[in-house]
Amino acid sequence: LADGLRAHRLEAATYDFALDGAKKCNAVYTDYSSEYKYTHDIKSAEYRYTHDIKSAEYRYTHDIKSAEYRYTHDIKSAEYRYTHDIKSAEYRYTHDIKSAQYQIYS
């Protein structure tokens, strides 16, 4: 009986030791996990921060280029319309003079 109790206690002690080892292992694993999450969160936050800045800079640059394009396009359109209107007016003026001269000579 004593040998059986001793063997049982030894098994129980071994089990406790193994359980303590597992707890310690879990504690270390939890520490690594929390460090990983912490590092991962920092990296994610830095990535998002950098990505947001790059996105904002892209949008800013894109908006400026778009605005410059629209500005240039509007100026070119206005110049085209201005030139076209002058040519049209000159054409009508010349055409009206020729018509008037034609009517005079007819």
N, CA, C and O atoms as a DFTB+ gen file, in Angstrom:
424 C
 N C O
     1  1       0.831      -1.196       0.000
     2  2       0.000       0.000       0.000
     3  2       0.868       1.251       0.000
     4  3       0.599       2.214      -0.717
     5  1       1.927       1.214       0.828
     6  2       2.807       2.380       0.907
     7  2       3.479       2.621      -0.429
     8  3       3.629       3.764      -0.860
     9  1       3.883       1.544      -1.082
    10  2       4.520       1.708      -2.396
    11  2       3.532       2.288      -3.409
    12  3       3.893       3.113      -4.248
    13  1       2.292       1.842      -3.311
    14  2       1.266       2.360      -4.212
    15  2       1.020       3.842      -3.987
    16  3       0.870       4.611      -4.937
    17  1       0.980       4.244      -2.691
    18  2       0.796       5.672      -2.384
    19  2       1.983       6.489      -2.863
    20  3       1.838       7.580      -3.416
    21  1       3.183       5.915      -2.629
    22  2       4.384       6.623      -3.053
    23  2       4.374       6.790      -4.582
    24  3       4.667       7.867      -5.101
    25  1       4.042       5.738      -5.268
    26  2       3.987       5.808      -6.733
    27  2       2.916       6.804      -7.174
    28  3       3.124       7.557      -8.126
    29  1       1.788       6.811      -6.496
    30  2       0.706       7.741      -6.824
    31  2       1.135       9.176      -6.579
    32  3       0.859      10.073      -7.375
    33  1       1.833       9.376      -5.431
    34  2       2.324      10.734      -5.130
    35  2       3.358      11.171      -6.162
    36  3       3.394      12.330      -6.575
    37  1       4.193      10.224      -6.567
    38  2       5.211      10.543      -7.566
    39  2       4.542      10.928      -8.890
    40  3       4.939      11.894      -9.541
    41  1       3.529      10.162      -9.273
    42  2       2.787      10.501     -10.489
    43  2       2.108      11.864     -10.355
    44  3       2.104      12.674     -11.282
    45  1       1.528      12.094      -9.154
    46  2       0.861      13.376      -8.927
    47  2       1.864      14.512      -8.981
    48  3       1.590      15.567      -9.553
    49  1       3.046      14.292      -8.374
    50  2       4.076      15.329      -8.390
    51  2       4.559      15.560      -9.817
    52  3       4.763      16.700     -10.233
    53  1       4.739      14.488     -10.555
    54  2       5.167      14.614     -11.950
    55  2       4.107      15.355     -12.760
    56  3       4.419      16.209     -13.589
    57  1       2.854      15.010     -12.501
    58  2       1.752      15.670     -13.197
    59  2       1.724      17.158     -12.859
    60  3       1.577      18.005     -13.740
    61  1       1.872      17.469     -11.542
    62  2       1.905      18.881     -11.132
    63  2       3.060      19.608     -11.796
    64  3       2.912      20.731     -12.277
    65  1       4.223      18.944     -11.815
    66  2       5.398      19.554     -12.427
    67  2       5.135      19.801     -13.916
    68  3       5.423      20.869     -14.455
    69  1       4.581      18.781     -14.548
    70  2       4.271      18.927     -15.976
    71  2       3.246      20.028     -16.191
    72  3       3.349      20.803     -17.142
    73  1       2.255      20.096     -15.306
    74  2       1.233      21.127     -15.410
    75  2       1.835      22.506     -15.189
    76  3       1.515      23.459     -15.899
    77  1       2.736      22.601     -14.166
    78  2       3.414      23.880     -13.928
    79  2       4.239      24.282     -15.142
    80  3       4.254      25.446     -15.542
    81  1       4.925      23.296     -15.723
    82  2       5.715      23.578     -16.928
    83  2       4.830      24.073     -18.053
    84  3       5.189      25.001     -18.777
    85  1       3.666      23.447     -18.196
    86  2       2.733      23.870     -19.241
    87  2       2.227      25.274     -18.961
    88  3       2.086      26.084     -19.877
    89  1       1.951      25.564     -17.681
    90  2       1.496      26.917     -17.323
    91  2       2.579      27.935     -17.643
    92  3       2.310      29.002     -18.195
    93  1       3.840      27.572     -17.275
    94  2       4.942      28.490     -17.567
    95  2       5.083      28.664     -19.075
    96  3       5.294      29.766     -19.581
    97  1       4.959      27.537     -19.773
    98  2       5.049      27.592     -21.236
    99  2       3.932      28.472     -21.787
   100  3       4.161      29.287     -22.681
   101  1       2.728      28.307     -21.255
   102  2       1.605      29.141     -21.692
   103  2       1.850      30.601     -21.365
   104  3       1.502      31.487     -22.146
   105  1       2.452      30.852     -20.204
   106  2       2.739      32.230     -19.814
   107  2       3.735      32.848     -20.786
   108  3       3.566      33.989     -21.216
   109  1       4.774      32.090     -21.130
   110  2       5.760      32.590     -22.087
   111  2       5.095      32.801     -23.442
   112  3       5.327      33.808     -24.110
   113  1       4.272      31.847     -23.836
   114  2       3.556      31.946     -25.109
   115  2       2.654      33.177     -25.123
   116  3       2.570      33.895     -26.119
   117  1       1.981      33.403     -23.992
   118  2       1.116      34.576     -23.891
   119  2       1.938      35.851     -23.990
   120  3       1.519      36.811     -24.636
   121  1       3.119      35.869     -23.350
   122  2       3.981      37.043     -23.450
   123  2       4.393      37.280     -24.897
   124  3       4.327      38.404     -25.393
   125  1       4.817      36.214     -25.569
   126  2       5.191      36.364     -26.970
   127  2       4.003      36.833     -27.801
   128  3       4.141      37.677     -28.686
   129  1       2.839      36.275     -27.502
   130  2       1.647      36.664     -28.248
   131  2       1.338      38.134     -28.041
   132  3       1.037      38.856     -28.991
   133  1       1.417      38.577     -26.774
   134  2       1.106      39.983     -26.517
   135  2       2.159      40.883     -27.145
   136  3       1.836      41.956     -27.653
   137  1       3.439      40.446     -27.114
   138  2       4.475      41.237     -27.777
   139  2       4.234      41.273     -29.283
   140  3       4.399      42.306     -29.930
   141  1       3.839      40.121     -29.825
   142  2       3.555      40.066     -31.264
   143  2       2.406      41.000     -31.605
   144  3       2.480      41.776     -32.557
   145  1       1.325      40.913     -30.802
   146  2       0.170      41.783     -31.072
   147  2       0.577      43.243     -30.936
   148  3       0.181      44.082     -31.746
   149  1       1.368      43.545     -29.912
   150  2       1.816      44.915     -29.683
   151  2       2.634      45.397     -30.883
   152  3       2.387      46.470     -31.433
   153  1       3.618      44.573     -31.274
   154  2       4.462      44.934     -32.418
   155  2       3.630      45.019     -33.687
   156  3       3.777      45.945     -34.484
   157  1       2.756      44.038     -33.860
   158  2       1.902      44.013     -35.051
   159  2       1.003      45.245     -35.088
   160  3       0.813      45.851     -36.142
   161  1       0.444      45.616     -33.919
   162  2      -0.419      46.797     -33.865
   163  2       0.365      48.055     -34.193
   164  3      -0.118      48.928     -34.914
   165  1       1.588      48.145     -33.656
   166  2       2.412      49.327     -33.944
   167  2       2.728      49.378     -35.439
   168  3       2.594      50.421     -36.079
   169  1       3.152      48.225     -35.989
   170  2       3.461      48.200     -37.421
   171  2       2.225      48.532     -38.246
   172  3       2.305      49.270     -39.228
   173  1       1.079      47.984     -37.843
   174  2      -0.164      48.264     -38.570
   175  2      -0.505      49.744     -38.497
   176  3      -0.882      50.360     -39.494
   177  1      -0.365      50.306     -37.292
   178  2      -0.673      51.727     -37.121
   179  2       0.275      52.576     -37.960
   180  3      -0.148      53.532     -38.611
   181  1       1.578      52.217     -37.942
   182  2       2.543      52.970     -38.742
   183  2       2.231      52.825     -40.227
   184  3       2.334      53.788     -40.987
   185  1       1.851      51.619     -40.634
   186  2       1.502      51.398     -42.040
   187  2       0.303      52.244     -42.415
   188  3       0.296      52.923     -43.442
   189  1      -0.729      52.193     -41.550
   190  2      -1.926      52.974     -41.865
   191  2      -1.591      54.455     -41.902
   192  3      -2.072      55.180     -42.773
   193  1      -0.770      54.910     -40.964
   194  2      -0.376      56.318     -40.908
   195  2       0.356      56.705     -42.193
   196  3       0.037      57.708     -42.832
   197  1       1.354      55.880     -42.559
   198  2       2.123      56.147     -43.775
   199  2       1.227      56.071     -45.000
   200  3       1.305      56.915     -45.892
   201  1       0.379      55.057     -45.036
   202  2      -0.528      54.877     -46.173
   203  2      -1.480      56.062     -46.283
   204  3      -1.744      56.548     -47.383
   205  1      -2.002      56.534     -45.134
   206  2      -2.910      57.681     -45.153
   207  2      -2.194      58.928     -45.647
   208  3      -2.750      59.704     -46.425
   209  1      -0.946      59.120     -45.188
   210  2      -0.189      60.292     -45.638
   211  2       0.059      60.200     -47.144
   212  3      -0.142      61.172     -47.873
   213  1       0.500      59.014     -47.607
   214  2       0.749      58.855     -49.042
   215  2      -0.532      59.066     -49.835
   216  3      -0.517      59.699     -50.890
   217  1      -1.637      58.536     -49.328
   218  2      -2.919      58.706     -50.015
   219  2      -3.302      60.177     -50.065
   220  3      -3.747      60.680     -51.096
   221  1      -3.123      60.859     -48.937
   222  2      -3.457      62.281     -48.887
   223  2      -2.570      63.066     -49.844
   224  3      -3.046      63.946     -50.562
   225  1      -1.260      62.741     -49.852
   226  2      -0.355      63.431     -50.766
   227  2      -0.734      63.141     -52.212
   228  3      -0.690      64.031     -53.061
   229  1      -1.104      61.904     -52.488
   230  2      -1.515      61.550     -53.852
   231  2      -2.750      62.341     -54.240
   232  3      -2.820      62.929     -55.320
   233  1      -3.742      62.345     -53.319
   234  2      -4.970      63.078     -53.640
   235  2      -4.665      64.553     -53.815
   236  3      -5.204      65.194     -54.717
   237  1      -3.804      65.103     -52.960
   238  2      -3.438      66.514     -53.045
   239  2      -2.780      66.802     -54.394
   240  3      -3.149      67.749     -55.090
   241  1      -1.796      65.966     -54.752
   242  2      -1.103      66.138     -56.030
   243  2      -2.066      65.948     -57.185
   244  3      -2.060      66.713     -58.150
   245  1      -2.883      64.931     -57.076
   246  2      -3.856      64.651     -58.138
   247  2      -4.831      65.811     -58.286
   248  3      -5.170      66.203     -59.403
   249  1      -5.287      66.367     -57.150
   250  2      -6.208      67.506     -57.202
   251  2      -5.544      68.717     -57.836
   252  3      -6.163      69.427     -58.629
   253  1      -4.279      68.954     -57.485
   254  2      -3.569      70.093     -58.075
   255  2      -3.431      69.890     -59.583
   256  3      -3.696      70.800     -60.369
   257  1      -3.011      68.677     -59.979
   258  2      -2.874      68.413     -61.416
   259  2      -4.211      68.567     -62.123
   260  3      -4.280      69.126     -63.218
   261  1      -5.272      68.072     -61.501
   262  2      -6.603      68.199     -62.100
   263  2      -6.998      69.661     -62.214
   264  3      -7.525      70.098     -63.238
   265  1      -6.736      70.414     -61.151
   266  2      -7.075      71.837     -61.165
   267  2      -6.268      72.560     -62.237
   268  3      -6.801      73.391     -62.972
   269  1      -4.966      72.235     -62.321
   270  2      -4.141      72.862     -63.352
   271  2      -4.632      72.472     -64.741
   272  3      -4.663      73.301     -65.650
   273  1      -5.010      71.225     -64.898
   274  2      -5.530      70.780     -66.199
   275  2      -6.798      71.538     -66.543
   276  3      -6.959      72.050     -67.651
   277  1      -7.709      71.600     -65.555
   278  2      -8.968      72.314     -65.824
   279  2      -8.689      73.779     -66.122
   280  3      -9.296      74.353     -67.026
   281  1      -7.778      74.390     -65.372
   282  2      -7.426      75.792     -65.579
   283  2      -6.874      75.993     -66.990
   284  3      -7.306      76.887     -67.718
   285  1      -5.906      75.141     -67.365
   286  2      -5.311      75.231     -68.700
   287  2      -6.350      74.960     -69.769
   288  3      -6.418      75.655     -70.783
   289  1      -7.159      73.939     -69.528
   290  2      -8.198      73.591     -70.500
   291  2      -9.186      74.743     -70.657
   292  3      -9.601      75.059     -71.772
   293  1      -9.564      75.375     -69.536
   294  2     -10.494      76.506     -69.605
   295  2      -9.875      77.675     -70.359
   296  3     -10.548      78.324     -71.159
   297  1      -8.594      77.945     -70.106
   298  2      -7.929      79.040     -70.818
   299  2      -7.880      78.737     -72.314
   300  3      -8.197      79.588     -73.145
   301  1      -7.473      77.497     -72.644
   302  2      -7.417      77.135     -74.067
   303  2      -8.797      77.227     -74.703
   304  3      -8.936      77.705     -75.829
   305  1      -9.810      76.770     -73.985
   306  2     -11.178      76.841     -74.516
   307  2     -11.595      78.286     -74.715
   308  3     -12.185      78.637     -75.736
   309  1     -11.284      79.120     -73.733
   310  2     -11.646      80.536     -73.832
   311  2     -10.908      81.186     -74.997
   312  3     -11.492      81.955     -75.760
   313  1      -9.605      80.870     -75.131
   314  2      -8.841      81.431     -76.244
   315  2      -9.393      80.938     -77.570
   316  3      -9.479      81.695     -78.538
   317  1      -9.763      79.674     -77.609
   318  2     -10.337      79.129     -78.844
   319  2     -11.636      79.843     -79.172
   320  3     -11.860      80.265     -80.307
   321  1     -12.498      79.973     -78.154
   322  2     -13.780      80.644     -78.408
   323  2     -13.545      82.087     -78.821
   324  3     -14.212      82.583     -79.729
   325  1     -12.620      82.762     -78.177
   326  2     -12.304      84.159     -78.497
   327  2     -11.829      84.262     -79.944
   328  3     -12.317      85.092     -80.711
   329  1     -10.869      83.408     -80.308
   330  2     -10.351      83.415     -81.681
   331  2     -11.444      83.053     -82.668
   332  3     -11.578      83.677     -83.721
   333  1     -12.221      82.043     -82.321
   334  2     -13.300      81.605     -83.202
   335  2     -14.324      82.720     -83.382
   336  3     -14.813      82.944     -84.489
   337  1     -14.648      83.422     -82.292
   338  2     -15.612      84.524     -82.382
   339  2     -15.068      85.646     -83.256
   340  3     -15.805      86.225     -84.054
   341  1     -13.777      85.958     -83.110
   342  2     -13.180      87.014     -83.938
   343  2     -13.217      86.604     -85.406
   344  3     -13.598      87.390     -86.274
   345  1     -12.812      85.350     -85.672
   346  2     -12.838      84.888     -87.066
   347  2     -14.256      84.907     -87.613
   348  3     -14.480      85.289     -88.762
   349  1     -15.212      84.495     -86.789
   350  2     -16.615      84.500     -87.229
   351  2     -17.079      85.921     -87.508
   352  3     -17.751      86.186     -88.505
   353  1     -16.709      86.831     -86.612
   354  2     -17.108      88.229     -86.796
   355  2     -16.465      88.793     -88.053
   356  3     -17.117      89.486     -88.834
   357  1     -15.170      88.491     -88.248
   358  2     -14.489      88.980     -89.449
   359  2     -15.118      88.372     -90.699
   360  3     -15.289      89.047     -91.714
   361  1     -15.455      87.099     -90.609
   362  2     -16.089      86.447     -91.756
   363  2     -17.428      87.102     -92.055
   364  3     -17.740      87.424     -93.201
   365  1     -18.221      87.296     -90.989
   366  2     -19.534      87.917     -91.215
   367  2     -19.359      89.334     -91.752
   368  3     -20.092      89.759     -92.645
   369  1     -18.394      90.056     -91.210
   370  2     -18.131      91.430     -91.656
   371  2     -17.751      91.424     -93.132
   372  3     -18.308      92.183     -93.924
   373  1     -16.810      90.575     -93.494
   374  2     -16.373      90.482     -94.888
   375  2     -17.519      90.016     -95.772
   376  3     -17.740      90.545     -96.861
   377  1     -18.241      89.019     -95.284
   378  2     -19.359      88.484     -96.058
   379  2     -20.435      89.551     -96.248
   380  3     -21.020      89.674     -97.324
   381  1     -20.688      90.319     -95.188
   382  2     -21.688      91.386     -95.294
   383  2     -21.231      92.457     -96.280
   384  3     -22.038      92.959     -97.062
   385  1     -19.947      92.812     -96.253
   386  2     -19.437      93.817     -97.192
   387  2     -19.552      93.297     -98.619
   388  3     -20.002      94.004     -99.521
   389  1     -19.131      92.032     -98.806
   390  2     -19.231      91.470    -100.161
   391  2     -20.681      91.420    -100.622
   392  3     -20.979      91.698    -101.784
   393  1     -21.581      91.069     -99.713
   394  2     -23.009      91.020    -100.063
   395  2     -23.504      92.410    -100.420
   396  3     -24.249      92.587    -101.383
   397  1     -23.085      93.388     -99.640
   398  2     -23.518      94.764     -99.903
   399  2     -22.970      95.223    -101.249
   400  3     -23.684      95.838    -102.041
   401  1     -21.683      94.916    -101.506
   402  2     -21.097      95.315    -102.782
   403  2     -21.796      94.596    -103.936
   404  3     -22.026      95.179    -104.995
   405  1     -22.124      93.341    -103.721
   406  2     -22.807      92.581    -104.758
   407  2     -24.162      93.207    -105.067
   408  3     -24.568      93.336    -106.222
   409  1     -24.859      93.597    -103.971
   410  2     -26.179      94.204    -104.173
   411  2     -26.046      95.545    -104.891
   412  3     -26.891      95.903    -105.712
   413  1     -24.980      96.285    -104.577
   414  2     -24.788      97.584    -105.228
   415  2     -24.542      97.381    -106.719
   416  3     -25.107      98.084    -107.557
   417  1     -23.692      96.414    -107.033
   418  2     -23.351      96.191    -108.437
   419  2     -24.457      95.497    -109.218
   420  3     -24.476      95.559    -110.447
   421  1     -25.384      94.834    -108.518
   422  2     -26.412      94.109    -109.262
   423  2     -27.449      95.030    -109.800
   424  3     -28.392      94.585    -110.454
